[in-house]
Amino acid sequence: MASVYETLVTHPNSTVSSLMRQTRLSRPTITTLLDSLTEMGLVAPQGAEGSVGRPAETWAPRKDAGVVIGVDLLQHSVLLAVAQLDGEIIETDHRSGLSVDSSVRFRNVLDLISKHVTEGTAGPPRAIVISTTGTVDLDGRLMRSDAVPQWEGFDLGKELSQRLRLPVRIENDVNAAAFGEFALRCGDGSLSPGDDLLLIALSRAIVTGLVMNGKLHRGHRQNAGEVGLRIVDGVGLSPGSLARAAESIGTVSAVLDPASIVLTLPNRESPGILAEIIEHLRTARESSAAELNLEVSRLGQGSAIVGALSLALQEARTSLFGESTALIPIPKGLNHITRITARGIHYPMSTVKPAASDRATLRIGVVGVGARSDIAKHFELPGLNCRITAAAEPHPDGEARILNRIGRSDIKLTSSVTELIAEGIDAALVTSPDDTHAQVACELLRAGVPVYVEKPLATRMDDAIAILQTAYETGTKLYVGHNMRHMHVVRSMRDLIRRGTIGEVKAIWCRHFVGNGGDYYFKDWHATREHGTGLLLQKAAHDLDVMHWLAGSHTEQVTAMGGLTLYGQITDRQDRSDQLLGDWFSMDNWPPLSQRGLNPVVDVEDLSMMLMRMESGLFASYQQCHYTPDYWRNYTVIGTEGRIENFGDYEGGHIKLWNRRHLYDPEGDAQFPIKGDDKGHGDADVLTVSEFVSFITEGTPTDTSPLGAWYAVAAAIAATDSIRNGSSPRDIPKLAPEVIDYFNNNQVK
């Protein structure tokens, strides 16, 4: 029974025939099990296919079959997440300022959980798992808690179970984090359910969490993982003093020999710590020693709550079916958790919440204080430990722009990048005009300053190559702000593809209705080929990167058509070099031909269409219009077993799935709501900034990719050239193999 339910979780809307293929059970057995699951309220038929011949009924998990709750309880904060029984996260909650007084602390936690255990439309609560700092026995009693000594001896599991009238499981936070990292890797296929994973959490001492043969290993006295080796003296980890940490990691890892070893830092204390540890290990170990499969945390601050949810899903399904499930459950919709943890307001796997004085504050410089520079404010979110200290802006109104866009008057104004570097910045955000990106980024990279470049990477092919080559040669970290990889609509579609929901992807189509195009792109330098190349580059770079990411491939050849079909007719022009977008934008600028004050030079296309062939053999198309009444993008992804398409691209929209054969059906066979991304990509901007900080301080792998940014820019530039030269095909140039390898290896040589 468990295998059939798990199959429907991973492949919803399956027919009996497809369930037979995937589970290798007979038709009578499948039918009997579906009847039992239906009686239990866990699955339901989804209707029959309207086609010639006998209808093929499909089945899927019920959304009201129940929920599980995961909680991550730390010294000063608590994070809660609720997931449906099929793993879809539907709710999150967070509280800061948690009391350390045991009785008050317990009431705080009880009140928070009680708020979410009331049965709602998603069904009754099935399991609760809490991750907490300290050592926990099998009954959920806090045996030791360095972070909250008043908490020691408290029977948390028993007290919560009695008050909530539900079984509550308590786990150590590092153990939960290890299971979260393990579940994630099982979900993407990099580990099998029977594999081992060792998580090593570093602070002043080394603490580990161990998953063995797919199960948490707690040890005889629940003390497994409490290695107790002090690896640094003083206040914490710092570059240049990590040899002892590397020696301890190498010893523990070699003894256990797990399939995967995950390293994590409790806080972003200093850049380069993980890279230095890995280098120590590489040079100190005997050449004959087996290579350690080391990698950094993929979940970062969210690993413990993901582990708690995964364990809760496992507990619930085991309780329902009376047997362990074959698969390791992984929650779906992790962006709900990331939106909280990325803001730095929750500190997992840390015994002591550090004071700001204990951590090196990153000094951030901003280059170009224009329309997109307001994302700089995200660097100063709590927990990122960054401070904007200087900005390079040559415009005469530079000080006023800094105050208006960033909101502070004490930021040092410089007139050049050279002066900005001299201010002693630790990292830089580049939001200057796109045609300046190469000159600015390369100067920063050569100075050893990690760079966040707002998309597009560059406006010319040679400039884009120069940025990648400079980053490769200097080894200075480069990040490109393709924030749409963090938008819920994109991540949800990618998750559906990776789960095999529509089979092997063969085609991707994108239509982009740029309803605000007249205001966004035709009243300043964007309207000129000289400074922007073309709007197929400026606007399509986002979507091309998304299409490549969904495809798991990149464009090799393009052809395109387009032209200046409307805005060239408007003769009212104005020099707006002293203004920014907010000075002229209005939704009342309609219809398009009523626009006034266009840029003196307008020579870019306002309507473009391109066709692509990708390296994998996948075909794609992209269409863009800058004078539609509506403003959104529509992706259609077609596979060998169905297709998905989004309607709307932020909160309130949804993704539709068609995976049965029938005639016109506007509702589809399944729908998935788009959550977050309220009216744009503001949430995604927060996540890219947080990802950049984590990358340059901890070496954490990123979802965005400078290599991906290059492929998007190269395809757009080649397509623009095709438009202007009779729509003739264009091949994408090749990058040097060593550069490709460098960026594919998380910028490690």
DODREN-554220 format. One record per residue (C-alpha): x, y, z. Coordinates in steps of 0.05 Angstrom, whole numbers, plus 32768, in hexadecimal, padded with zeros to 4 digits. Each point is the difference from the previous one (the first is absolute). Last residue first. Example, Ala and Ser with C-alpha at 12.3 -4.5 7.8 and 13.67 -1.06 7.14 Angstrom:
// residues 2
NODE     X     Y     Z
NODE  8111  7FEB  808F
NODE  7FE5  7FBB  800D
END
This chain:
// residues 749
NODE     X     Y     Z
NODE  831E  81FD  7F3E
NODE  7FC2  8013  802A
NODE  7FCC  802E  7FE1
NODE  7FC5  7FD3  8014
NODE  801C  7FC7  7FD6
NODE  7FD4  800F  7FC3
NODE  8020  8045  8001
NODE  8046  7FE5  7FFC
NODE  7FF0  7FC8  7FCF
NODE  7FE2  8032  7FCF
NODE  803D  802D  8006
NODE  802F  7FC4  7FF6
NODE  7FD9  7FEB  7FC2
NODE  8009  8045  7FDE
NODE  7FBC  801B  7FEB
NODE  7FDF  7FEF  7FBE
NODE  7FDD  8032  7FD4
NODE  7FB4  7FFB  7FF6
NODE  7FED  7FF1  7FB8
NODE  7FD5  8032  7FDA
NODE  7FCA  7FF1  7FCD
NODE  7FED  8036  7FCD
NODE  7FC5  802B  8013
NODE  8012  8033  7FC9
NODE  803A  8020  8025
NODE  7FE1  802D  8036
NODE  7FD5  7FC9  801D
NODE  803A  7FCF  7FFF
NODE  802D  8031  8026
NODE  7FCA  8006  8035
NODE  7FFD  7FB3  8004
NODE  804B  7FFC  800A
NODE  7FFD  8034  8037
NODE  7FC7  7FDC  8023
NODE  8021  7FBB  7FFB
NODE  8042  801B  801A
NODE  7FDE  8025  8039
NODE  7FDB  7FC2  8018
NODE  803C  7FD2  7FF9
NODE  802B  8033  8026
NODE  7FCE  8005  8039
NODE  7FFF  7FB4  8005
NODE  804C  8001  8007
NODE  7FFA  8036  8034
NODE  7FD0  7FD0  8024
NODE  7FC4  8009  802E
NODE  7FED  7FC6  802C
NODE  803E  800C  802A
NODE  8030  7FD0  8023
NODE  8015  8017  8046
NODE  8048  8018  8002
NODE  7FF6  8019  8046
NODE  800D  804B  7FFD
NODE  7FFC  800E  7FB6
NODE  7FC7  7FCF  7FF2
NODE  7FD8  8011  803F
NODE  8002  804A  7FEE
NODE  7FEB  7FF1  7FB8
NODE  7FC7  7FD2  8017
NODE  7FE6  8036  802F
NODE  8000  8033  7FC7
NODE  7FDE  7FCE  7FD2
NODE  7FCC  7FEF  8034
NODE  7FED  8048  800F
NODE  7FFA  800E  7FB6
NODE  7FD2  7FC3  7FF9
NODE  7FD1  801D  8034
NODE  7FFB  8040  7FD7
NODE  7FF5  7FDA  7FBF
NODE  7FBE  801B  7FE8
NODE  7FB9  800D  8018
NODE  8007  7FD6  8040
NODE  8035  7FCC  7FF1
NODE  7FDF  7FD2  8033
NODE  7FD6  7FC3  7FED
NODE  7FEE  7FE7  7FBB
NODE  7FC8  7FCD  8006
NODE  8007  7FBB  7FE0
NODE  7FC9  7FE5  7FD4
NODE  7FF2  7FBA  7FE7
NODE  7FE1  7FDE  7FC4
NODE  7FF5  8041  7FDA
NODE  7FCB  8034  800E
NODE  7FF9  801A  7FB9
NODE  7FF3  7FBB  7FE2
NODE  8000  7FFB  7FB5
NODE  8002  7FB8  7FE8
NODE  801C  7FC6  8028
NODE  803F  7FD8  800D
NODE  8019  8003  8047
NODE  803A  8026  801E
NODE  7FE9  8049  7FFE
NODE  801C  8029  8039
NODE  7FED  8047  8012
NODE  802B  8031  8026
NODE  7FDD  8036  8029
NODE  7FF9  804B  800A
NODE  7FEB  8023  8040
NODE  8046  800F  8018
NODE  8030  8008  7FC5
NODE  800A  7FEA  7FB8
NODE  7FBA  7FFF  7FE3
NODE  7FE5  7FC3  7FDB
NODE  8039  7FCE  7FFE
NODE  8003  7FC5  7FD0
NODE  8012  7FB7  800A
NODE  8001  7FC8  7FCD
NODE  7FF8  7FB5  7FFC
NODE  8023  7FBD  7FFA
NODE  8037  800B  7FCC
NODE  8009  8048  8016
NODE  7FE6  8044  7FEF
NODE  8010  803F  802A
NODE  7FD6  803E  7FF5
NODE  8018  803F  8022
NODE  7FD5  8040  8003
NODE  801C  8043  8015
NODE  7FDB  803B  801D
NODE  7FEC  8048  7FF1
NODE  7FBB  800E  7FE2
NODE  7FEC  8036  7FCE
NODE  8035  7FE9  7FCE
NODE  8032  8034  7FE6
NODE  8045  7FE2  800A
NODE  7FF6  7FBD  7FDD
NODE  802E  7FC4  800A
NODE  7FFF  7FBA  7FE3
NODE  802F  7FC6  8012
NODE  8005  7FBB  7FE1
NODE  8020  7FBF  8015
NODE  8019  7FBE  7FE3
NODE  8022  7FCA  8029
NODE  803A  7FDC  7FDF
NODE  8029  7FFE  8040
NODE  802D  8038  7FE6
NODE  7FC5  802D  7FF5
NODE  7FDE  8016  7FC0
NODE  7FE1  8045  8005
NODE  7FCB  8029  7FDC
NODE  7FF7  804B  800A
NODE  7FC9  8033  7FFD
NODE  8006  804A  800C
NODE  7FD1  803D  8003
NODE  8018  8043  801C
NODE  8041  7FFF  7FDA
NODE  8038  8032  8010
NODE  800F  8042  7FDD
NODE  7FE1  8036  802C
NODE  802E  803C  8008
NODE  7FE4  803F  8021
NODE  7FE1  7FD4  8037
NODE  7FB5  8002  8002
NODE  7FDD  803C  801F
NODE  7FB7  7FEF  7FF2
NODE  7FDA  7FBE  7FFC
NODE  7FBB  8005  7FDF
NODE  8014  7FCC  7FCC
NODE  8002  7FCC  8038
NODE  7FB8  8008  8015
NODE  800B  8010  8039
NODE  8031  8025  802D
NODE  7FCF  7FFF  803B
NODE  8028  7FC8  8021
NODE  8035  8035  800D
NODE  804C  8001  7FFE
NODE  8021  8043  7FF5
NODE  8027  8013  803F
NODE  8001  7FB9  801B
NODE  802C  7FEA  7FC7
NODE  8038  8031  8011
NODE  800C  8047  7FE9
NODE  803B  802E  7FEF
NODE  8010  7FDA  7FC0
NODE  7FB7  800A  7FEA
NODE  800D  8020  7FBC
NODE  7FBB  8004  7FE0
NODE  7FDD  7FE8  7FC0
NODE  7FBA  8008  7FE3
NODE  8006  7FDF  7FBB
NODE  7FDA  7FC0  800E
NODE  7FFE  7FD3  7FC2
NODE  8040  7FDC  8013
NODE  7FDC  7FE7  803E
NODE  7FD4  7FD2  7FD7
NODE  8021  7FCC  7FD3
NODE  804A  8005  8010
NODE  8011  7FBB  7FE5
NODE  8003  7FB5  8009
NODE  8018  7FBE  7FE5
NODE  802F  7FCC  801E
NODE  802E  7FC4  7FF4
NODE  8026  7FDC  8035
NODE  8034  7FC9  8009
NODE  8022  7FDF  803C
NODE  7FD1  8013  8038
NODE  800A  7FE2  8045
NODE  7FED  7FC2  8027
NODE  7FDD  7FEA  8040
NODE  7FBF  8011  7FDD
NODE  7FE1  8026  803B
NODE  8042  8024  800C
NODE  8008  8011  7FB5
NODE  7FB9  801B  7FFF
NODE  800C  8029  803E
NODE  8040  801D  7FE5
NODE  7FDC  8010  7FBF
NODE  7FC9  8021  8028
NODE  802D  802F  8027
NODE  802C  8012  7FC4
NODE  7FC0  800E  7FD9
NODE  7FF7  8046  801B
NODE  8041  8023  7FF3
NODE  8019  7FD1  7FCA
NODE  7FC1  7FFE  7FD5
NODE  7FFC  8049  8013
NODE  803C  8010  7FD5
NODE  804B  8012  8002
NODE  7FF6  8028  8041
NODE  802E  803C  7FFC
NODE  800B  800B  7FB6
NODE  7FC2  7FDA  7FEA
NODE  7FD7  8036  8021
NODE  7FBC  7FFD  8023
NODE  801F  7FE5  8041
NODE  8023  8044  8007
NODE  7FC1  8022  8018
NODE  7FB6  8009  7FEF
NODE  7FF3  7FC2  7FD6
NODE  8010  7FC7  8030
NODE  7FD7  8001  8040
NODE  7FCA  8032  7FED
NODE  7FEF  7FE4  7FBB
NODE  800D  7FB9  8018
NODE  7FCC  8001  8037
NODE  7FD4  7FCB  7FDF
NODE  803A  7FD2  7FF2
NODE  7FD8  7FC2  7FEC
NODE  8034  7FCA  7FFE
NODE  7FEE  7FBF  7FDC
NODE  802D  7FC5  800F
NODE  8001  7FBC  7FDF
NODE  8027  7FC3  8018
NODE  8005  7FBF  7FD9
NODE  8017  7FB8  8009
NODE  8000  7FF5  804B
NODE  8004  7FB7  8014
NODE  7FC4  7FEA  8029
NODE  7FCA  8032  8014
NODE  8000  7FF2  804B
NODE  8047  7FE6  8000
NODE  800F  801B  8045
NODE  8034  802E  7FE0
NODE  7FCB  801F  7FD3
NODE  7FCF  800E  8039
NODE  8039  801C  802A
NODE  8015  802E  7FC7
NODE  7FB8  8019  7FF9
NODE  7FFE  800E  804B
NODE  8043  8023  7FFF
NODE  7FEB  802D  7FC7
NODE  7FBD  8014  801E
NODE  801E  8008  8045
NODE  8034  8032  7FE9
NODE  8048  7FEF  8015
NODE  801A  7FF1  7FBA
NODE  7FDF  8042  7FEE
NODE  8036  8025  8027
NODE  8034  7FFC  7FC8
NODE  802E  802D  8028
NODE  8045  7FEB  7FE7
NODE  8035  7FEA  8032
NODE  804C  8001  7FF9
NODE  8033  7FEA  8034
NODE  8048  8015  7FF6
NODE  802B  7FC7  7FE5
NODE  8028  8033  7FD9
NODE  8005  7FDA  7FBE
NODE  7FBA  7FE2  8003
NODE  7FDF  8041  8014
NODE  8026  8024  7FC9
NODE  7FEB  7FCC  7FCC
NODE  7FB7  8004  8015
NODE  8000  804C  7FFB
NODE  8026  8001  7FBE
NODE  7FD0  7FCE  7FE1
NODE  7FC5  802E  800F
NODE  8026  803B  7FE4
NODE  8011  7FDB  7FC0
NODE  7FB7  7FED  7FF6
NODE  7FE6  8046  800A
NODE  7FC8  8019  802F
NODE  801B  7FE3  8041
NODE  7FEC  7FD1  8039
NODE  7FB8  8014  7FF8
NODE  7FF1  8000  803A
NODE  8018  8023  803E
NODE  8049  7FF0  800F
NODE  8011  7FE8  8047
NODE  804C  8005  8005
NODE  8034  7FE5  8030
NODE  8039  8034  8008
NODE  8045  7FE5  7FF1
NODE  8018  803F  7FDD
NODE  8000  7FDB  7FBD
NODE  7FB7  7FEE  800D
NODE  7FED  8048  800E
NODE  8021  801A  7FC0
NODE  7FE0  7FC7  7FD8
NODE  7FBB  800F  801C
NODE  8002  804B  7FEF
NODE  801C  7FF9  7FB9
NODE  7FD2  7FC6  7FEF
NODE  7FC1  801C  8020
NODE  8004  8045  7FDE
NODE  7FD1  7FED  7FC6
NODE  7FCC  7FEB  8033
NODE  7FF9  8043  8022
NODE  8018  7FFC  8048
NODE  7FE1  7FCF  8031
NODE  8041  7FDE  8017
NODE  7FFD  7FE8  8048
NODE  8045  7FFC  8020
NODE  8024  7FD7  8035
NODE  8033  800A  8038
NODE  8006  804C  7FF8
NODE  8040  8024  8015
NODE  7FF0  8048  7FEC
NODE  8037  7FF9  7FCB
NODE  7FD2  7FD2  7FD9
NODE  7FCD  8038  7FFA
NODE  8035  8031  7FE9
NODE  8013  7FD1  7FC7
NODE  7FB7  7FF5  7FF0
NODE  7FF8  804A  7FF4
NODE  7FDB  803E  8019
NODE  7FFD  7FED  8049
NODE  7FC8  800C  8032
NODE  8008  7FE5  8047
NODE  7FBF  7FE7  801D
NODE  7FE9  802B  803C
NODE  7FC0  8019  7FDF
NODE  7FD9  7FBF  8001
NODE  7FC1  7FEA  7FDC
NODE  801E  7FD6  7FC8
NODE  7FDA  801D  7FC5
NODE  7FED  8046  8019
NODE  803D  800D  802B
NODE  8031  7FE4  7FCE
NODE  7FDD  8026  7FC8
NODE  8005  8041  8026
NODE  804A  7FF6  800B
NODE  800C  7FEF  7FB6
NODE  7FDA  803C  7FE4
NODE  803B  8015  7FD5
NODE  8003  7FB9  7FE3
NODE  8043  7FDD  8009
NODE  7FE5  7FCB  8030
NODE  802F  7FD2  8026
NODE  7FE2  7FEB  8043
NODE  801F  7FF5  8044
NODE  7FF3  7FDF  8044
NODE  7FC5  7FD2  7FF5
NODE  8002  7FD3  803E
NODE  7FFB  7FB5  8001
NODE  7FF2  7FD0  803A
NODE  7FD0  7FD5  7FD8
NODE  7FDA  7FF2  8041
NODE  7FD0  803A  7FFD
NODE  7FF7  801E  7FBB
NODE  8036  8032  7FED
NODE  8011  7FE0  7FBD
NODE  7FB7  8005  7FEC
NODE  8008  804C  7FFB
NODE  802D  7FF7  7FC3
NODE  7FC2  7FE9  7FDA
NODE  7FF0  804A  7FFB
NODE  8037  8005  7FCC
NODE  7FD1  7FE9  7FC8
NODE  7FE9  8045  7FE9
NODE  8043  8023  8007
NODE  8037  8005  8033
NODE  803A  7FE5  7FD7
NODE  8037  7FD8  8022
NODE  7FEE  7FEC  8047
NODE  8035  7FEE  8034
NODE  7FF3  7FCF  8039
NODE  8029  7FFA  803F
NODE  7FF7  7FBB  801C
NODE  7FFB  8000  804C
NODE  8032  7FD0  8020
NODE  7FDD  7FDA  8036
NODE  8009  8003  804C
NODE  7FEB  8049  8003
NODE  7FBC  7FEE  7FE3
NODE  7FF3  7FD4  803C
NODE  7FFC  7FB7  7FF1
NODE  7FC3  7FD5  8010
NODE  801F  7FC9  8029
NODE  7FF9  7FB5  7FF5
NODE  7FF6  8009  7FB5
NODE  7FE2  7FCA  7FD4
NODE  7FC9  802D  7FE5
NODE  7FFF  804D  8005
NODE  7FBE  801F  7FEB
NODE  7FF9  804A  7FED
NODE  8033  7FFD  7FC9
NODE  7FD0  8016  7FC9
NODE  8011  7FC2  7FD8
NODE  7FE1  7FD6  8038
NODE  7FBB  801C  7FF6
NODE  7FF8  8000  7FB5
NODE  8027  7FBF  7FFF
NODE  7FC9  7FDD  8026
NODE  7FC9  8011  7FCF
NODE  8033  7FF3  7FC8
NODE  8000  7FB7  8016
NODE  7FC1  7FF3  7FD8
NODE  8001  7FB4  8005
NODE  8015  7FDB  803E
NODE  802E  7FC4  7FF6
NODE  7FE9  7FBB  8016
NODE  8036  7FC9  7FFF
NODE  7FE3  7FCA  7FD4
NODE  7FF1  7FB7  8010
NODE  7FCE  8011  8036
NODE  8006  7FE0  8043
NODE  7FC5  7FD4  8013
NODE  7FBF  8004  8027
NODE  7FE1  8026  7FC7
NODE  7FE4  803C  8025
NODE  8034  8004  8037
NODE  8038  7FF7  7FCE
NODE  7FE3  8037  7FD5
NODE  7FFB  8030  803A
NODE  8045  7FF1  801C
NODE  8021  8008  7FBB
NODE  7FDC  8042  7FF4
NODE  8016  8017  8046
NODE  8048  7FEC  7FF2
NODE  7FFF  8027  7FBF
NODE  7FE2  803D  8024
NODE  8035  7FFE  8036
NODE  8037  7FF9  7FCD
NODE  7FE6  803B  7FD8
NODE  7FFE  8028  8041
NODE  8048  7FEC  800F
NODE  801C  800F  7FBA
NODE  7FE1  8045  7FF9
NODE  803D  8029  8014
NODE  8029  7FE3  7FC7
NODE  7FD7  7FD1  7FD5
NODE  8036  7FEB  7FD0
NODE  8035  7FF7  8036
NODE  8047  7FFD  7FE6
NODE  8020  7FC4  7FDF
NODE  8035  7FCD  8011
NODE  8006  7FBB  7FE1
NODE  8041  7FEE  8022
NODE  8034  7FE0  7FD1
NODE  801C  7FBF  8018
NODE  8046  8007  801C
NODE  803A  7FEE  7FD2
NODE  8015  8048  7FF7
NODE  8005  8006  804C
NODE  7FD5  8038  801C
NODE  801C  8044  8012
NODE  7FFD  8024  7FBD
NODE  7FB8  7FF2  7FEC
NODE  7FE6  8004  8047
NODE  801F  8045  800B
NODE  7FE3  8017  7FBD
NODE  7FBA  7FE9  8015
NODE  8007  8026  8041
NODE  8017  803F  7FDC
NODE  7FC4  7FFD  7FD0
NODE  7FD2  7FF7  803B
NODE  801A  803D  8024
NODE  8004  802D  7FC3
NODE  7FD9  803D  8018
NODE  7FF6  800A  804B
NODE  7FCA  7FF6  8034
NODE  7FC5  7FED  7FD5
NODE  7FDF  7FD9  8038
NODE  7FFA  7FB9  8019
NODE  802E  7FE5  7FCA
NODE  7FEE  7FC2  7FD8
NODE  8026  7FC6  7FE3
NODE  7FDD  7FC5  7FDE
NODE  8022  7FBD  7FF8
NODE  7FE0  7FD0  7FCF
NODE  8004  7FB4  7FF4
NODE  801B  7FF7  8047
NODE  8046  7FE8  8011
NODE  7FF5  7FFE  804C
NODE  8049  7FFE  8015
NODE  8017  802D  7FC6
NODE  7FCD  8035  8010
NODE  8012  8005  8049
NODE  804A  8005  7FF2
NODE  7FFB  8031  7FC6
NODE  7FD0  802D  8025
NODE  802E  8002  803D
NODE  803D  8011  7FD6
NODE  7FDB  8035  7FD9
NODE  7FE9  8022  8040
NODE  8047  7FFD  801C
NODE  801B  8021  7FC0
NODE  7FCC  8037  8005
NODE  8027  803A  801D
NODE  8010  802A  7FC2
NODE  7FB9  8014  7FF2
NODE  7FD4  8009  803E
NODE  7FD4  7FD3  8029
NODE  7FE8  8018  8043
NODE  8008  802B  803E
NODE  8042  7FE6  8019
NODE  801D  7FBB  7FF3
NODE  7FF0  7FD5  7FC5
NODE  7FF2  7FB5  7FF4
NODE  7FE6  7FEC  8044
NODE  7FF0  7FB6  7FF9
NODE  7FC1  7FEC  8026
NODE  7FEA  7FCC  7FCD
NODE  7FB7  8007  8015
NODE  7FEA  7FDC  7FC1
NODE  7FE3  7FC3  8023
NODE  7FEA  8015  8046
NODE  7FBC  7FDD  8002
NODE  801D  7FD1  8035
NODE  8009  7FC3  7FD2
NODE  8007  802A  7FC1
NODE  7FD1  802E  7FDB
NODE  8006  7FE7  7FB8
NODE  7FC9  801D  7FD5
NODE  7FE8  7FCF  7FCB
NODE  800C  7FF8  7FB5
NODE  8036  7FCB  8007
NODE  8024  802E  8031
NODE  7FEF  8049  8008
NODE  8032  8024  802C
NODE  7FFF  8045  8020
NODE  8041  801F  8016
NODE  801C  8033  8030
NODE  8047  801E  7FFB
NODE  8014  8036  8030
NODE  8006  804C  7FFD
NODE  7FCC  7FFF  7FC9
NODE  7FFC  7FCB  7FCA
NODE  7FC6  7FD2  7FF0
NODE  8014  7FBF  7FDE
NODE  7FC9  7FDA  7FDE
NODE  800F  7FB7  7FF0
NODE  7FD4  7FDC  7FCD
NODE  7FF6  7FB6  7FF6
NODE  7FD9  7FDD  7FC8
NODE  7FC3  7FD3  8003
NODE  7FCF  8032  7FE4
NODE  802E  800D  7FC4
NODE  8029  8040  7FF7
NODE  8009  8030  7FC5
NODE  7FB9  7FF0  7FE9
NODE  7FE2  8046  8009
NODE  7FD2  7FEA  8038
NODE  8033  7FD4  8021
NODE  802E  803C  8003
NODE  7FCB  802B  8021
NODE  7FEF  7FC9  8031
NODE  804A  7FFB  8015
NODE  8007  804B  800A
NODE  7FC1  8000  802B
NODE  8017  7FC2  8026
NODE  8042  8022  8011
NODE  7FDB  803F  8016
NODE  7FD3  7FD7  802E
NODE  803D  7FE0  801F
NODE  801F  8045  8009
NODE  7FC0  801A  8020
NODE  7FF9  7FC7  8032
NODE  7FBD  7FDE  7FF8
NODE  7FBE  8001  8025
NODE  7FC4  7FD7  7FE9
NODE  7FB9  8015  8013
NODE  7FC6  7FD0  8004
NODE  7FBE  8026  8002
NODE  7FD3  8015  8039
NODE  801B  8046  7FF9
NODE  800A  800B  804B
NODE  8015  7FB8  800F
NODE  802E  7FFA  7FC3
NODE  801F  8044  800F
NODE  8011  7FEE  8048
NODE  801A  7FBA  7FEE
NODE  802E  8019  7FC8
NODE  801B  803B  8026
NODE  8013  7FDB  803F
NODE  802C  8039  801B
NODE  8040  7FE6  801F
NODE  8029  8038  7FE3
NODE  7FD7  803C  7FE7
NODE  801D  8031  8033
NODE  8045  7FF2  7FE0
NODE  7FE7  801F  7FBE
NODE  8039  7FFF  7FCD
NODE  8028  7FCB  8024
NODE  7FC4  7FD1  8003
NODE  8008  7FBC  801E
NODE  7FD0  7FC6  800E
NODE  7FC4  8022  7FDF
NODE  7FCA  7FCA  8005
NODE  7FE0  7FE9  7FBF
NODE  7FF3  7FB7  8013
NODE  803C  7FE6  7FD8
NODE  8030  8030  8023
NODE  8011  8046  7FE7
NODE  8043  8024  8000
NODE  7FFD  804A  7FF3
NODE  7FE3  802E  7FCB
NODE  7FBB  7FEE  7FE7
NODE  7FDE  7FDE  7FC5
NODE  7FB7  7FF1  800C
NODE  7FD8  7FCB  7FDC
NODE  7FB3  8000  7FFE
NODE  7FD7  7FCA  7FDE
NODE  7FBB  7FF4  7FE1
NODE  7FDC  8043  8009
NODE  7FB9  7FFB  7FE5
NODE  7FEB  8016  7FBA
NODE  8016  8034  7FCD
NODE  7FBF  8027  8008
NODE  800E  800C  8049
NODE  800D  7FD7  803E
NODE  801B  802A  8037
NODE  804A  7FF0  8008
NODE  801A  8043  7FE7
NODE  7FF1  8031  8038
NODE  8010  7FCA  8033
NODE  8048  7FFE  7FE4
NODE  800C  8049  800F
NODE  7FDE  7FFF  8044
NODE  8027  7FC2  8015
NODE  8043  801F  7FEC
NODE  7FF4  8041  8026
NODE  7FE3  7FDA  803B
NODE  803E  7FD4  8003
NODE  802E  803D  7FFE
NODE  7FDA  8021  8039
NODE  8008  7FC1  802A
NODE  8049  7FF6  7FEE
NODE  8017  8048  8005
NODE  802B  8009  7FC1
NODE  7FCA  802B  7FE0
NODE  7FF9  8002  7FB4
NODE  800D  8044  7FE2
NODE  7FED  7FEB  7FB9
NODE  7FC4  7FDA  7FE7
NODE  7FF6  7FE0  7FBC
NODE  7FC6  7FE0  7FDB
NODE  7FFB  7FD8  7FC0
NODE  7FC5  7FE4  7FD9
NODE  7FEE  7FD4  7FC5
NODE  803E  7FD5  7FF6
NODE  7FEF  7FC8  7FCF
NODE  8019  7FBD  801C
NODE  7FC7  7FD3  7FE9
NODE  7FE7  8000  8048
NODE  7FF8  804A  7FFC
NODE  8037  802A  801E
NODE  8002  8031  803B
NODE  803F  8026  8012
NODE  8017  801E  8042
NODE  803D  802B  8010
NODE  8013  8011  8047
NODE  8030  8037  8018
NODE  8030  8013  8037
NODE  8023  7FC0  8014
NODE  7FE6  7FD4  7FCA
NODE  7FC1  7FD7  7FF3
NODE  7FF6  7FE7  7FB8
NODE  7FB9  7FE6  7FF9
NODE  7FE2  7FD0  7FCD
NODE  7FB6  7FF3  7FFC
NODE  7FDC  7FCB  7FD8
NODE  7FBE  8006  7FDC
NODE  7FC4  7FD5  7FEE
NODE  7FDC  7FDF  7FC7
NODE  7FE0  8041  7FE8
NODE  802B  8007  7FC2
NODE  7FED  7FBA  7FEA
NODE  8038  7FD9  7FDE
NODE  7FF5  7FF4  7FB6
NODE  7FDD  7FCD  7FD2
NODE  7FF0  7FFD  7FB6
NODE  7FC7  7FDC  7FDC
NODE  800E  7FE8  7FBA
NODE  7FC0  8005  7FD7
NODE  7FF0  7FC3  7FD4
NODE  8003  8011  7FB6
NODE  8001  8044  7FDE
NODE  8016  8038  802E
NODE  7FE7  8027  803C
NODE  8032  7FEA  8034
NODE  7FE0  7FEC  8042
NODE  7FFB  8025  8041
NODE  8031  8011  8038
NODE  7FF5  7FC3  802B
NODE  800F  800B  804A
NODE  8038  7FF1  8030
NODE  800D  8002  804B
NODE  7FB9  7FFD  801D
NODE  800D  7FBC  8021
NODE  7FC8  7FE2  7FD5
NODE  8023  801B  7FC2
NODE  8042  7FE1  8015
NODE  7FDD  7FBD  8009
NODE  7FDE  8004  7FBC
NODE  8042  8015  7FE0
NODE  8021  7FC3  8021
NODE  7FCC  7FD1  7FE3
NODE  8007  801E  7FBA
NODE  804C  7FFC  8003
NODE  7FFD  7FB7  8016
NODE  7FCE  7FEE  7FC9
NODE  802C  8024  7FCC
NODE  8040  7FDC  8015
NODE  8039  8022  8024
NODE  8040  8016  7FDE
NODE  7FFD  8043  8026
NODE  800F  802E  7FC5
NODE  7FE2  7FD8  7FC8
NODE  7FC2  7FEC  8028
NODE  7FF6  8048  8016
NODE  8003  8015  7FB6
NODE  7FC9  7FCE  7FF0
NODE  7FD5  8015  803A
NODE  8004  8047  7FE7
NODE  802C  8036  8020
NODE  7FE6  8046  8010
NODE  8038  800D  8031
NODE  8045  7FE3  7FF3
NODE  802C  800C  803D
NODE  7FC7  7FFE  8032
NODE  7FDB  7FCB  7FD7
NODE  803D  7FD3  8003
NODE  8006  800B  804B
NODE  7FB7  7FEA  8008
NODE  800B  7FC1  7FD6
NODE  8040  7FEF  8026
NODE  7FDE  800A  8044
NODE  7FC8  7FD0  7FEE
END
